[in-house]
Amino acid sequence: MRLVLNDPLAEVRVSLTREGGSCARARKAVRDAAGSWGLSDDLADDAQLVVTELVSNGIDHGEGAISLAVRRTTGGMLLEVHDESPKQPVLRPVDPGSARGRGMQLVQALSVRWGTTPDGGGKVVWAQLEG
């Protein structure tokens, strides 16, 4: 993780692996950034849930390297997860009989807005949170 200590509003970037522990590393980066920026505990909690979903989707459905960028915004923070697959996330209706498939519903519910941006041969899936 790269954190510029003399600039408390600096963007945080983390390179993640496709192995266990990446979601925990992403949550810690988000929690640490929110704390250094003086954001509320509620916003930090919501952002940790959202980043877990974005990173786990990158691991489960993406390809290649995964990275996280966390940026301070006027009202909160912007989370960006990059992977090397052009495959877009899908907001599916919830299937009550399935234990999976609710991740992007959660991202939509906790974010002010979210979306995807093409990036080379891959994409960035982003979510903006305020609070």
C-alpha positions as CSV (number, residue, x, y, z in Angstrom):
1,M,0.0,0.0,0.0
2,R,1.3,3.5,-0.8
3,L,0.2,6.2,1.5
4,V,1.9,9.6,1.3
5,L,2.2,10.6,5.0
6,N,2.7,14.3,4.5
7,D,-0.5,14.6,2.5
8,P,-3.5,13.2,4.5
9,L,-5.8,13.6,1.4
10,A,-3.5,11.6,-0.9
11,E,-5.0,8.9,-3.1
12,V,-4.4,5.4,-1.8
13,R,-3.4,2.7,-4.3
14,V,-3.1,-1.0,-3.5
15,S,-2.1,-3.9,-5.8
16,L,-4.1,-7.0,-4.9
17,T,-3.6,-10.7,-5.7
18,R,-6.3,-13.2,-6.8
19,E,-5.6,-15.1,-3.6
20,G,-7.0,-15.1,-0.1
21,G,-6.5,-12.0,1.9
22,S,-7.1,-9.4,-0.8
23,C,-10.5,-8.4,0.5
24,A,-9.1,-7.9,4.0
25,R,-6.2,-5.8,2.6
26,A,-8.7,-3.7,0.6
27,R,-10.9,-3.2,3.7
28,K,-7.9,-2.1,5.8
29,A,-6.8,0.4,3.1
30,V,-10.3,1.8,3.0
31,R,-10.6,1.9,6.8
32,D,-7.2,3.6,7.2
33,A,-7.9,6.2,4.5
34,A,-11.3,7.0,6.0
35,G,-9.7,7.5,9.4
36,S,-6.9,9.7,8.0
37,W,-9.5,11.8,6.2
38,G,-11.7,12.2,9.3
39,L,-14.7,10.5,7.7
40,S,-17.4,9.0,9.8
41,D,-17.3,5.4,11.1
42,D,-20.6,4.7,9.3
43,L,-19.2,5.8,6.0
44,A,-16.0,3.7,6.6
45,D,-18.2,0.7,7.5
46,D,-20.3,1.1,4.3
47,A,-17.1,1.6,2.2
48,Q,-15.6,-1.6,3.6
49,L,-18.6,-3.6,2.6
50,V,-18.6,-2.1,-0.9
51,V,-14.9,-2.6,-1.5
52,T,-15.3,-6.2,-0.4
53,E,-17.9,-6.8,-3.0
54,L,-15.9,-5.0,-5.7
55,V,-12.7,-6.9,-5.0
56,S,-14.4,-10.2,-4.6
57,N,-16.1,-9.7,-8.0
58,G,-12.8,-8.8,-9.5
59,I,-11.3,-12.1,-8.2
60,D,-14.3,-14.2,-9.1
61,H,-15.3,-12.8,-12.5
62,G,-12.3,-10.7,-13.6
63,E,-9.0,-11.5,-15.1
64,G,-5.4,-10.6,-14.5
65,A,-4.1,-8.2,-12.0
66,I,-6.4,-6.4,-9.6
67,S,-5.8,-3.0,-8.1
68,L,-7.7,-0.6,-5.8
69,A,-7.6,3.2,-5.7
70,V,-9.3,5.1,-2.9
71,R,-9.8,8.8,-3.4
72,R,-11.2,11.5,-1.1
73,T,-14.2,13.4,-2.6
74,T,-15.9,16.5,-1.3
75,G,-18.6,14.5,0.5
76,G,-16.9,11.1,1.0
77,M,-14.8,8.8,-1.0
78,L,-14.5,7.1,-4.4
79,L,-13.5,3.4,-4.6
80,E,-12.1,2.1,-7.9
81,V,-11.2,-1.6,-8.6
82,H,-9.4,-2.3,-11.8
83,D,-9.1,-5.8,-13.4
84,E,-8.0,-6.9,-16.9
85,S,-11.4,-8.3,-18.1
86,P,-13.7,-6.3,-20.3
87,K,-16.7,-8.3,-18.8
88,Q,-19.1,-5.9,-17.1
89,P,-20.7,-6.5,-13.7
90,V,-24.4,-7.3,-13.8
91,L,-27.0,-6.0,-11.4
92,R,-29.2,-9.1,-11.2
93,P,-32.5,-9.5,-9.4
94,V,-32.1,-11.2,-6.0
95,D,-32.9,-14.9,-6.1
96,P,-34.1,-15.8,-2.6
97,G,-33.1,-19.4,-3.1
98,S,-29.4,-18.5,-3.8
99,A,-26.7,-17.8,-1.3
100,R,-24.9,-15.6,-3.9
101,G,-25.7,-12.9,-6.3
102,R,-26.5,-9.9,-4.0
103,G,-23.1,-8.1,-4.2
104,M,-23.9,-5.5,-6.8
105,Q,-27.3,-4.9,-5.2
106,L,-25.4,-4.1,-2.0
107,V,-23.0,-1.8,-3.9
108,Q,-26.0,0.0,-5.4
109,A,-27.8,0.4,-2.0
110,L,-24.7,1.8,-0.2
111,S,-23.3,4.0,-3.0
112,V,-24.5,7.4,-4.2
113,R,-23.6,6.1,-7.6
114,W,-21.5,3.4,-9.2
115,G,-20.5,2.3,-12.6
116,T,-17.8,1.0,-14.9
117,T,-15.2,2.7,-17.1
118,P,-13.2,0.9,-19.8
119,D,-9.5,0.9,-19.1
120,G,-7.3,-0.6,-21.8
121,G,-8.4,-4.1,-22.3
122,G,-10.0,-4.2,-18.9
123,K,-12.2,-2.0,-16.7
124,V,-12.6,0.0,-13.6
125,V,-15.6,-0.7,-11.4
126,W,-16.2,2.3,-9.2
127,A,-18.5,3.4,-6.4
128,Q,-18.9,6.8,-4.8
129,L,-20.0,6.9,-1.1
130,E,-20.9,10.0,0.9
131,G,-21.9,10.5,4.4
